[in-house]
Amino acid sequence: MESGNSNTEIKTEVANPAPSPAPAPTSVVKQADDWRNYKPKNNPTPDNHPPRKRSGGGVAAAIVIGVLALLVAGGALAVSILNMINAKNVQPVATVSADGYYTGNSIEFEETSIANIVSKVTPAVVSIISEIRTTSYFGYSGTSQASGTGMIVTPDGYIITNKHVIDGARSVQVVTDSGDTYDNVEIVGTDPLNDVAYLKIKNVSNLPTIPLGDSKTIAVGQPVLAIGNALGAYQNSVTQGIIGGTGRSVEASDSNGQNVEYLTDMLQTDAAINPGNSGGPLVNAAGEVIGINTAVSTDAQGLGFAIPISAVKGMLNSIIDNGKAERAYLGLSYLAITSEVAKEFQLPVSQGAYIHSDNNRQSAIVSGGPAAKAGLKDGDIITKIGNIEVGRAGSIATLVGEYKVGDTIQVTIIRDKEEMYVNVTLEAYK
């Protein structure tokens, strides 16, 4: 997967609870259908492989991984609504300082509050109820339900959610904020490189939609709202917080540690995320989605994670425009450059992606892949995708995720301390 890594070790969990409220977590080890653990990783990140998984806990454990983020928005609805944004003239203002920190609202509001934003956004936030196949210890098969959150992004019923929310589902039901229930729901596709799934409500039109923002402009300290089906029982609950960090890499697992998935370039937030919030929107002050709530730490207070919305746009556009659930990729492994990585490998920059394999006998470039065809080599440093800097605005995976298969992008690299420009035509991950 194309993305950055971090060094801190953290344990986190995500969940797919049943529609009834789940018990409050008391330790890292939770019920198999309630939580997922995470901790950061710092290994070379392949963009040509899906998130690595170790399985051993069965379907219930896999489902657990997906719903916790959906519930993130749970308990603080009253607090969120009471924390109003002061009214001012509507105008763009500077948001990001030179070091990437928030300097003020991207939009200041006139006669607008958090409650107004919520009223505009929640009609497009839906609860997702999945019927899951299960197998008992004695081999008996049956079904169970898991609850999560999703968001409608087109009037004809396309929905974005987490992959773990619908993993193993026999059928999917969508319930809107107004109480309408849809059973004719299709799983259109899943992202092989990220915890994202795309659904479609069949034979509908004129549904309310939620606007997608630009996660490349996110700054640390920026205020956000999380919305979702908290605990599978409290539909479209709202919590408020800030962006606590960007570019986080975490290892997410179920409560037993038997199903592991590596997620990269995550947004960190202290907006409360609870089981059932997975797949719900993380919203900025303009009422735009900037992240998909996905995971939460059980070892810390107010430490949740969301997938940057920019990472899903390319595949979403491919599905809408061409009916193809294709994920564009470069075909390489790399290390996200930090000061430690730059020092270890004596690199001339402190930001970007270092094309590097942890196996000295194997190239970091996929043979016959897009990067290989374009002439990228082991040891190259990627500093920009298009005109966007790698690192500050997002990882390679997120930045490439904005494009469709067949798009040609300009990649800026440093080779032998000289800056070069290479055009790469993106191909579909297989």
N, C-alpha and C positions, 0 to 999 in steps of 0.2 A: 504494500500500500504506500502511496506517496504522502509522506507527512513527517512532522517533526517529532522529537522525543524529549522527555524530561528525565531528571535524575531522582526526584524525590519518591520515596516509597510510600504509597497510600493504599488503604483498603477501602473499596467502595462497593455499593450494591445497587442493582436495579431490579424492578419487579413487574410481574404480570399477575396481580391479585385477582381473585374471583370477585364478582360484583359486590359481595358483602365486605364491610370494612376489615382490613387486616390488622392483626395485633401489632402494637408498637414494638419496634426493634429494641432489643436489650443487649445485643452483642453482635460481633461480626457474623456468627453463625445464625442464620435465620431459616424459616421454613422454606422449603425448596421452591414454593410458588410465590414467594414474596420478595426476594432480594437478589442482588448481584454485587459482588465485591470488585474493587479495582485497586490497582497500584501502577505507578508510572514505569515505563520501560525506556531504555536508552540503547537499543540495538539498531543496526542498519534496517531501514524500512523499505521493503520491496513494494513497488506499486503494481507489480504483476501478480501478486498473490492476495486472496481475500483475507480478512481478519482470521488469524490462526485460531483454531479451536481444539480443545481437548474434551472429548465427550466421555461420559461415564455415569451421568446422573439421570439419564432418561429424559422423556419429553417434558415432564413437569419442571425439571431443573432448567431446561432450555427456555421454557416459557417465562420462568422467573426472571431471567435476564432482561426481558423487554419491558416490563410494565412499571418499574419503580419510577423511572423518569417521568412517565405519564402522570404519576400521582404527585409530582413535585409541587404542583401549584396548590396543594391542598388547603392547609388549615388557616391561612391568614387572610381570608377574604375581607373581613371587616377592617382589619388593619390597613390593607392595601387601599381600600376605597377611601378611608379617612385621611390617608397621606396624599393630599392634593398638590398638584403642581401650580405654582403661582401664575396668575394670568398676566400675560404681556403681549405685545404686538407679535404677530406671526412673521418670523423672518429667520433665514438661515444664519447661524453664527458658527464661529470656529469651534471644533469639537476635540481635536487631537493636538497635543503638544508635540514637540520634536522627539520626545522620548516615548511617545505612544500612549500618554495618559489623557484621560478625559478632562476637558477644560470648560465645559458648559453644554447645555442642551443643544442638540443639532437643530431643533426647532423649539422656539418659545411659544407658549400657548396663550391665546386670548379667549377667556371664558371657557377654558378647557381644563378638565381634571382627569385623573386616573379613571374615575367612574365613567367619563365620557368615552375614553379610549376603550375601556372594557366593553361598553355597550355596542361599540362599532365592530369590535373584533370577535366577540363570543358567538354571534350567529354562525360563524364559519368554523368554530371549534366543535368537534364531534367526539362522542364516546364510541369506542370500538369494543365490541364483545365478540370474542373468538371462541368457537367450539373446538376443543383440542382433543385429539386422540390420545388415550392413555393406556398403559399396560401395567398391570400390577406385578408384584414380586412373584406371584404364582402363575403369571402368564395370562391372566384374565384381561380382556380389553374392555375399554369403556370410553367415556367422554367426560370432560370437565370444561369449565368456562374460565376464560382469562379476560381481564378488562384493561384497556389502555385508552389512548387519546389520539386524535388525528386532526388534520386541518384541511378544509376544502380550498383548493387553489384554482379551480376553473368552474364556471357556471354549470357545465355539463357533468360535474361530479367526480373529477379527479381529486384524490386525497393523498397527502403525504403522512407517513407515520414511521415508527421504528420497525425494523425487520423482526426484532424479537417479540413484538406485540402479536404478530400473526404467524409466527413460526410454528409449524405443525398443525395449522388450523384446517379443520374439515369445512367449516363455513364461517363467514364473517358477517356480523350485523352492525349497522351504523345507526346511532341515535343522535339526532341534532339537538341543539340547545332549545329549540321550540317544542321538542318532544316527538317529532316525526321519526319513524323507524323504517329503515331500509334493509331488506334481507337479500336483495338482488345485487350483491356486491362481489366484484371480481378482483382477485389479486393479479394486477397487471404485470408486476415485476419487482425484483429486489436488486439492490445494489450489491454486486459481488465484493466490493471493496469497502463497504461502509454499512452501518446499522440503519439502513433506510429501506422502506418499502413503499410501493405506489399502488393504490387501490382505485377502483372506478365503480361508482354507483351507476347502474345501467338505466337507460331510458329516463333521464331527468334533464331538466333545464332550469335556468334562472335561479340557481342556488346562490346563496350568499358566499362570497369568497374573502379570503384574507390576503392582503398585499404582502409580497415578498420584498424584504429590504436587501441591503448590501452588507454582508458580514465583514467585508474587507475594510470597512470604515470604523469598525468597533474599536473603542478605547477602554483601557482599564479605568474603572470608576464610573462608567456610564450606567445610568439607571435603567432597569429592565423590569418587566412583569412576566411571570410564568403562569400559564393557564392550563388546566387539565382536569381529568376525571379522578380526583384524589381518592385513594383507597378503593377505587372502583365503586364508590358510593356517592361521592359529592361532586356531581357533574359541574364542569367549568368553574372550579374553585380558582381563586386568584391570589398570588403572592407577589410581593415586591422586593427588589434587591438591587444589586449592582453587578457589573462584570468585574470579577475578582482577578481574572487573568486570562490570557489567550495562549494558543499553541500548546495546550497540555496533552500529554500522551499518557493513557492509562490502560491498565489491564483489568478488564471487567469479567467477573465470574459469578456463578450462582453461589448460594450460601454454603454449599459443600465444597466449593472450589473445584468442581469436576467438569464444568463447562467454562472455558476461558476464551475471551475475545479481546484482541488488542485494538484499541481505538486511539486515533491520533488527531492532533490539531483541534482538540476540544476547547470550547469556551467554558471557563470556570465562573460560577455565579453563587451568590449567597441567597438568592431567592429560593424559598423553601420548595424542595422537590420531594414528592412522596410517591409511594407505590401507586400506579395507575396514571401518573403524569407522563409516562413514556410516550413519545410521539407528539406531544403537545407543543405549542409555540412558546418561544422566548421572544418577547415583544419589546421594541424600543419605544421612545417617547413619541414617535410619530405614528404609532400603531402598526408598525411593520414587523414582520417576522424576521429575526436575525439569527435564530437558532432553533434546533429541535431538541427538546429536553430528553435526556437519555439515561443518565446515571447519577447516583448520589453516594457520598461517603457515609459509612456508618461509624467511622473512627474519628470523625471531626464534626464540629458544629458549622452548619451553613456552608457546605462544600458540595456543590452539584455541578454537573457537566452537561453541555449541549453541543450538538453537531452544528457547525456553521452552515447557514442556509445556502450560501454560495456554492457549497459542495454538491448540492442536489440539482442545481438549475439545468445543467447540461443534459442529464439523463431525463429529467422531467420534460424538457423541450423536445427531446428525441421521441418520447412517448406520445406527446401531444401532436407533434408535427408529422411523424412518420409511423406511429403505432409500433415502434420498436423499443424494447426495454434494453438499450445498449449503454454501456459505460465506457467512456473514452479513457485511454490510459497511455502513458509514455513508454513503459517497459524498461524499468530500471530500479535499482535499489540505491538508497542514499542515507547519509547521516545528516540530520538537521544540525547546522553549524551553530554552536554556542562558543563562548570564550574558551571553555575547556577543550572542545573538539578542535578549535582553531589552534590552540597551543599544542595539543597532542600531535596533530598532523602537520604543524607548521604551515598553516594556511594563511594567505594574504588578506583574508576578509574575516569579519566576525559575525556575518549573517549570510544565509543562503542554504544551499543543499550540496553536500559533498558526495559525488557519485563514488560509492565505496561498497565493497562486499566484505562480510566478516569471514568469508571462505577464500583464502589466498589462491586456491586452485580454481575458483569460479569467478567469471566476470560479473560485475554488477549490472551489465547491460544484457537484456534478454536478446538472444540470438534471433534475428529476423524480425524483431519488434520495431516500433516506430522510432525509438531513440537510436537503435543500431542503424536503421536505414538512413537516418539524418546525419550520421557520423559522430554522434556523441561517444565519448570514451571514458573508461575508468580513470578516475583522478580529476575529471572536469568538475568545476564548481558552477552550479546553476544559481544565478543571482536574480533573474527576472523571468516571469512568464508573461508574454506580451510586454506591457509597460508597468507591470505590477511587481514590486519587490517580494521575493520569496522570504518568508520569515515574519516580517512585521505585519503584512497584510494577509498571511495565510501560508499553509504548507503547499508543496507541489500538488498533493492530492486534492486539496480544496480548490486551488487555482485552476487546475486542469479540469476539475469537476464542473466548472461553469461552461465548458465547451462540449459540443456534440462530436460523435464519431464522424470523421471526414474533414473536420475543421483543420486548417493549417495555422499553427501558432508560431510566433517568433520567440525563441528561447535565447536569453543572454547567458553566456558562460564565460568563465575565466579558465584559460588553459595556458600553462607555462607563464603565468602572471600577465597574460595578455587577454583583453576583453574581445570576445567574438560573438557573432550572431548566427544562429542556426534556425532554419525553418523546419518544423516537425509537423507532419500530417498525422493526426491522431487516429488510432484504430480502436476497434472494439475489444474489450477484455474478453478472453475466452478461457 
